[in-house]
Amino acid sequence: MITLEDIKKDPVVDAFIRKGNKYLSVLGFTEHSYRHVNLVSSIAKNILERLGYPPRQVELAAIAGYLHDLGNVVSRNEHGISGAVIAYPILMQMGMHPEEIATIISAIANHEEQYGHAVNSVAAALIVADKSDVHRSRVRNTDFATFDIHDRV
């Protein structure tokens, strides 16, 4: 059974999280580093745990939280969808069950506020967890005139 700790050891996941955050930095977009993915992972896990979901569902929420921003390595635009496409072969190669992969990639693809939907409990927890990471320390843009919704904290 694939765990969050297995995901954290994957060199492709590591590279994509680091590079995605670097690319967003160049664009002046908010921080999306390990601090963010670890926090979102922890919050998503905590939500389902406290609601009494089965331990495996809780672990899937933690994994989805950790992987949810992989698509930023491609582009900020529609990064949820590209992130799901990126996560799929990684999880398959690791030997995760296809049903679990489907749960995770649908959550990743649906976490963006523009078009996302809480299609399952993991997606619902991920959406709440991701949107709750609002902190001034994440803001990189210093030009108030060009602030977007993510910068106004």
Backbone bond lengths (Angstrom), bond angles and torsions (degrees), N, CA, C in turn:
res aa  C-N    CA-C-N  psi(-1)  N-CA   C-N-CA  omega(-1)  CA-C   N-CA-C  phi
1 M - - - 1.450 - - 1.537 109.25 -
2 I 1.312 116.80 127.00 1.463 122.54 -178.55 1.530 109.10 -76.74
3 T 1.327 115.48 134.23 1.464 121.53 -179.17 1.524 110.50 -117.39
4 L 1.313 114.87 169.99 1.462 120.46 175.46 1.521 110.49 -58.14
5 E 1.305 117.40 -39.17 1.472 120.51 -179.90 1.522 111.23 -62.96
6 D 1.337 117.93 -36.05 1.468 121.15 175.47 1.527 110.28 -63.29
7 I 1.318 116.22 -42.93 1.471 121.92 -179.69 1.525 110.09 -61.93
8 K 1.318 116.82 -43.09 1.467 121.28 -177.84 1.521 112.57 -64.38
9 K 1.315 117.80 -23.06 1.468 121.95 -179.47 1.525 113.01 -87.43
10 D 1.325 117.53 -7.62 1.461 120.61 -175.77 1.528 110.81 -74.16
11 P 1.338 118.47 124.60 1.466 120.76 -177.27 1.529 113.94 -67.06
12 V 1.319 117.77 -29.61 1.468 120.38 178.17 1.527 109.61 -69.87
13 V 1.309 116.62 -46.21 1.470 120.94 177.01 1.524 109.65 -58.07
14 D 1.313 116.29 -46.09 1.467 121.49 179.26 1.529 111.18 -56.82
15 A 1.321 116.53 -50.34 1.469 120.84 -178.48 1.523 111.62 -62.41
16 F 1.329 117.09 -41.99 1.457 120.23 -176.56 1.524 111.96 -70.37
17 I 1.317 117.95 -35.93 1.471 119.98 176.14 1.529 109.42 -65.35
18 R 1.325 117.05 -47.39 1.472 120.73 -178.90 1.526 111.21 -62.44
19 K 1.329 117.26 -49.00 1.467 120.68 -177.25 1.529 111.74 -68.64
20 G 1.319 117.37 -38.30 1.463 119.96 177.52 1.515 111.52 -60.00
21 N 1.326 116.67 -43.70 1.462 121.05 177.59 1.523 110.82 -64.13
22 K 1.321 116.59 -39.80 1.467 120.73 178.88 1.530 110.74 -63.25
23 Y 1.328 117.13 -43.95 1.462 120.57 179.76 1.526 111.30 -63.92
24 L 1.323 116.95 -40.22 1.464 119.69 177.72 1.521 111.41 -65.61
25 S 1.323 116.41 -32.88 1.464 120.95 176.65 1.525 110.64 -62.45
26 V 1.318 116.57 -43.39 1.469 121.43 178.49 1.529 110.27 -59.97
27 L 1.317 116.31 -35.91 1.466 121.47 179.66 1.526 113.03 -80.37
28 G 1.339 117.03 -7.45 1.459 121.00 -178.11 1.515 112.81 79.95
29 F 1.327 116.42 15.51 1.458 120.84 -178.04 1.522 110.17 -85.25
30 T 1.319 116.51 159.56 1.464 121.68 -176.82 1.523 113.23 -56.66
31 E 1.321 114.08 155.64 1.473 123.19 -179.91 1.527 111.03 -58.66
32 H 1.331 115.68 133.47 1.468 122.95 176.93 1.526 109.64 -135.76
33 S 1.327 116.08 47.80 1.464 122.25 -175.41 1.529 111.05 -88.54
34 Y 1.334 114.65 -165.22 1.465 120.69 176.57 1.521 111.81 -60.05
35 R 1.329 117.35 -32.02 1.459 119.85 177.28 1.522 109.50 -57.14
36 H 1.326 116.10 -47.26 1.462 121.16 -177.92 1.529 111.66 -66.88
37 V 1.324 118.02 -51.84 1.469 118.89 -175.61 1.525 111.78 -66.70
38 N 1.327 117.42 -34.98 1.468 119.46 176.76 1.526 111.45 -67.78
39 L 1.331 116.64 -40.11 1.459 120.03 179.05 1.528 111.03 -66.18
40 V 1.329 116.95 -46.51 1.464 120.67 179.45 1.530 110.22 -61.68
41 S 1.313 116.30 -41.97 1.463 121.13 176.97 1.526 110.97 -58.17
42 S 1.312 115.96 -47.13 1.463 121.68 -178.60 1.528 111.99 -64.98
43 I 1.324 116.92 -42.89 1.466 120.58 -179.44 1.528 110.69 -67.33
44 A 1.332 117.43 -44.41 1.470 120.60 179.22 1.528 110.44 -60.14
45 K 1.318 115.64 -43.45 1.468 120.80 177.39 1.529 110.49 -60.94
46 N 1.306 116.01 -47.05 1.463 122.03 -178.24 1.530 111.76 -60.69
47 I 1.322 116.79 -41.02 1.466 120.91 -179.61 1.527 110.38 -59.24
48 L 1.331 116.20 -52.70 1.468 118.58 -176.98 1.526 112.11 -69.76
49 E 1.317 116.10 -34.17 1.465 120.28 178.22 1.529 110.58 -61.58
50 R 1.330 115.94 -47.76 1.468 120.94 -177.88 1.527 112.70 -69.83
51 L 1.338 115.64 -22.74 1.465 119.41 176.75 1.527 112.21 -87.02
52 G 1.323 116.67 -0.46 1.457 120.63 174.65 1.515 116.44 84.14
53 Y 1.322 117.26 20.81 1.461 119.93 177.53 1.527 110.61 -69.99
54 P 1.322 117.18 156.27 1.466 120.41 178.68 1.531 111.28 -60.01
55 P 1.323 116.96 149.48 1.472 121.04 -177.55 1.534 114.45 -53.44
56 R 1.318 118.02 -37.39 1.465 118.61 -178.94 1.523 110.90 -68.81
57 Q 1.326 117.70 -38.63 1.468 121.32 177.27 1.525 109.67 -63.59
58 V 1.311 116.34 -38.58 1.468 122.29 177.10 1.529 109.69 -61.60
59 E 1.328 116.86 -43.60 1.472 121.14 179.29 1.525 111.34 -65.82
60 L 1.321 117.65 -38.10 1.467 120.78 177.32 1.527 110.75 -63.46
61 A 1.326 117.16 -37.29 1.470 120.46 176.35 1.523 110.40 -64.24
62 A 1.323 116.89 -40.67 1.468 120.75 177.92 1.523 110.64 -63.39
63 I 1.326 116.92 -42.02 1.469 121.14 179.27 1.527 110.34 -65.76
64 A 1.323 117.11 -46.05 1.468 120.56 178.73 1.523 110.84 -60.29
65 G 1.323 116.51 -40.70 1.460 120.22 177.84 1.513 112.47 -61.25
66 Y 1.304 116.34 -39.43 1.464 120.53 -179.72 1.529 111.53 -70.42
67 L 1.325 117.02 -35.65 1.470 121.45 -175.30 1.528 114.34 -92.99
68 H 1.319 118.25 -7.08 1.462 120.45 -166.26 1.523 115.64 -59.85
69 D 1.315 119.32 -25.28 1.466 120.68 -177.83 1.525 113.82 -106.48
70 L 1.325 118.26 18.18 1.467 120.62 178.31 1.522 112.07 -56.11
71 G 1.316 117.58 -33.26 1.459 121.93 -177.37 1.514 114.56 -64.12
72 N 1.327 117.76 -15.50 1.467 119.89 177.61 1.521 111.97 -63.65
73 V 1.312 117.77 -18.33 1.460 120.77 177.07 1.535 110.38 -68.77
74 V 1.330 117.11 -21.75 1.464 122.49 178.43 1.524 109.88 -93.27
75 S 1.336 116.15 -53.87 1.460 122.05 -178.07 1.519 108.57 -171.68
76 R 1.304 116.49 152.11 1.461 120.06 174.18 1.525 110.14 -68.59
77 N 1.323 115.89 -35.90 1.459 120.33 -179.52 1.524 110.21 -67.87
78 E 1.310 115.47 126.72 1.462 123.04 179.27 1.526 112.62 54.24
79 H 1.327 115.40 36.75 1.463 119.88 -178.12 1.526 112.65 -66.32
80 G 1.311 117.30 -21.31 1.461 119.89 176.34 1.520 111.43 -65.48
81 I 1.314 115.37 -45.33 1.463 119.76 -179.75 1.525 110.78 -68.74
82 S 1.329 116.99 -47.14 1.470 118.04 179.10 1.526 110.62 -64.56
83 G 1.322 117.49 -33.75 1.463 120.66 177.55 1.517 112.33 -63.83
84 A 1.328 116.63 -39.57 1.466 120.62 177.41 1.524 110.63 -64.22
85 V 1.323 115.83 -41.70 1.469 120.61 179.01 1.528 110.60 -64.97
86 I 1.318 117.18 -37.70 1.471 121.56 177.98 1.530 110.77 -69.57
87 A 1.318 117.33 -42.07 1.470 121.35 -176.25 1.525 112.42 -67.09
88 Y 1.321 117.20 -33.83 1.466 120.85 -175.48 1.531 113.54 -53.31
89 P 1.336 120.46 -57.72 1.474 118.70 -177.74 1.531 113.27 -66.55
90 I 1.314 116.78 -30.17 1.472 119.95 177.87 1.525 109.45 -62.80
91 L 1.328 116.12 -48.02 1.461 120.91 -178.45 1.530 111.44 -68.62
92 M 1.333 116.98 -37.52 1.471 120.44 176.88 1.523 110.45 -62.72
93 Q 1.329 115.68 -45.96 1.465 120.38 -178.67 1.530 111.27 -63.02
94 M 1.310 116.33 -32.22 1.464 120.41 178.37 1.528 111.98 -74.58
95 G 1.332 116.60 -14.71 1.458 120.53 178.24 1.513 115.16 94.33
96 M 1.321 117.37 19.47 1.462 120.10 178.42 1.529 109.82 -70.58
97 H 1.314 116.45 146.40 1.461 122.47 178.66 1.535 109.28 -64.46
98 P 1.343 117.53 136.06 1.471 120.80 -178.35 1.530 114.61 -55.00
99 E 1.326 118.23 -35.16 1.473 120.29 178.16 1.527 110.96 -62.55
100 E 1.317 116.29 -39.88 1.465 120.24 178.76 1.524 110.79 -70.58
101 I 1.323 115.97 -38.81 1.472 119.45 176.76 1.524 109.69 -60.09
102 A 1.319 116.82 -43.94 1.469 120.71 -179.97 1.524 111.24 -58.66
103 T 1.313 116.91 -41.69 1.467 121.11 178.46 1.522 110.65 -62.16
104 I 1.316 116.37 -45.86 1.467 121.20 -177.23 1.519 111.63 -68.12
105 I 1.339 117.68 -48.47 1.468 118.10 -175.48 1.526 111.85 -70.13
106 S 1.340 117.84 -29.87 1.468 118.13 175.79 1.524 110.48 -69.20
107 A 1.329 116.89 -35.05 1.473 120.11 176.14 1.524 110.49 -65.72
108 I 1.328 116.94 -45.79 1.468 121.02 179.69 1.527 110.30 -60.73
109 A 1.323 116.99 -47.00 1.468 121.25 -177.47 1.521 112.46 -64.78
110 N 1.318 116.99 -24.07 1.468 120.87 -175.48 1.519 114.87 -105.95
111 H 1.329 118.44 14.73 1.470 118.14 -176.31 1.527 113.79 -87.18
112 E 1.318 118.93 -10.67 1.466 120.50 -178.66 1.531 111.00 -78.52
113 E 1.331 114.88 139.37 1.462 119.68 -175.33 1.524 113.35 -67.09
114 Q 1.335 118.52 -25.86 1.463 120.89 -176.66 1.527 112.75 -68.02
115 Y 1.322 117.70 -35.67 1.458 119.62 -175.20 1.525 114.17 -143.27
116 G 1.297 118.09 4.76 1.457 120.72 -176.03 1.520 113.55 -77.14
117 H 1.318 114.08 153.55 1.465 121.77 177.77 1.522 108.90 -138.34
118 A 1.303 116.17 148.05 1.463 121.31 178.00 1.528 108.40 -78.25
119 V 1.324 116.44 77.92 1.464 122.30 -173.61 1.527 113.32 -76.27
120 N 1.317 116.97 -14.96 1.466 121.81 176.07 1.531 107.37 -158.45
121 S 1.317 116.61 174.75 1.468 119.71 -176.83 1.522 112.24 -64.06
122 V 1.321 117.32 -34.47 1.467 120.81 178.29 1.526 109.78 -65.82
123 A 1.321 116.97 -43.30 1.470 120.72 177.76 1.525 110.85 -62.44
124 A 1.319 117.33 -43.06 1.469 120.81 179.80 1.522 110.81 -60.75
125 A 1.324 116.34 -46.33 1.468 120.10 179.25 1.522 111.11 -64.66
126 L 1.322 116.84 -40.06 1.466 121.06 179.50 1.525 111.31 -63.89
127 I 1.307 117.35 -44.97 1.469 120.99 -179.44 1.526 110.50 -59.41
128 V 1.321 116.76 -48.73 1.467 120.70 179.98 1.526 110.52 -63.39
129 A 1.324 116.87 -44.23 1.468 121.30 -178.33 1.524 111.44 -62.74
130 D 1.321 116.51 -45.80 1.466 120.64 -178.04 1.523 111.00 -64.98
131 K 1.307 116.59 -44.81 1.464 119.79 -176.69 1.525 112.12 -73.17
132 S 1.321 117.36 -16.76 1.465 119.41 179.64 1.527 113.01 -83.79
133 D 1.326 117.64 -9.92 1.466 119.91 177.81 1.522 109.33 -85.20
134 V 1.311 114.42 75.82 1.463 121.85 179.92 1.523 106.70 -115.12
135 H 1.313 116.27 112.01 1.459 119.40 -178.25 1.522 109.63 -150.99
136 R 1.298 115.06 139.24 1.458 121.76 -179.18 1.529 112.59 -56.47
137 S 1.322 117.50 -31.76 1.467 120.67 -178.33 1.525 112.50 -65.65
138 R 1.329 118.01 -17.07 1.464 121.31 179.35 1.523 112.39 -80.94
139 V 1.321 117.64 -18.28 1.467 121.92 -174.56 1.520 110.34 -74.43
140 R 1.330 116.01 128.31 1.470 121.80 177.59 1.527 111.73 -109.04
141 N 1.305 116.31 -26.15 1.456 122.13 -178.11 1.527 109.00 -73.65
142 T 1.316 117.42 128.29 1.464 120.97 -179.43 1.529 112.93 -104.68
143 D 1.325 117.51 -4.54 1.461 121.83 -178.69 1.530 109.57 -95.77
144 F 1.336 115.71 101.08 1.461 120.87 -176.08 1.525 112.19 -55.54
145 A 1.319 117.88 -34.03 1.466 121.56 -178.46 1.528 111.99 -62.41
146 T 1.315 117.12 -24.56 1.469 120.38 -178.49 1.526 112.69 -107.29
147 F 1.330 117.47 10.81 1.468 120.55 178.48 1.526 110.34 -58.95
148 D 1.312 116.31 142.17 1.456 120.64 169.68 1.530 107.95 -109.69
149 I 1.306 117.08 -173.13 1.464 121.72 -175.85 1.525 112.35 -57.20
150 H 1.326 117.88 -30.64 1.462 121.95 -177.35 1.530 113.13 -77.35
151 D 1.328 117.27 -19.16 1.464 121.72 -175.83 1.526 113.36 -93.04
152 R 1.303 118.42 -12.94 1.467 121.90 -170.97 1.520 112.38 -90.00
153 V 1.310 115.85 59.86 1.470 120.56 177.92 1.506 110.15 -121.65
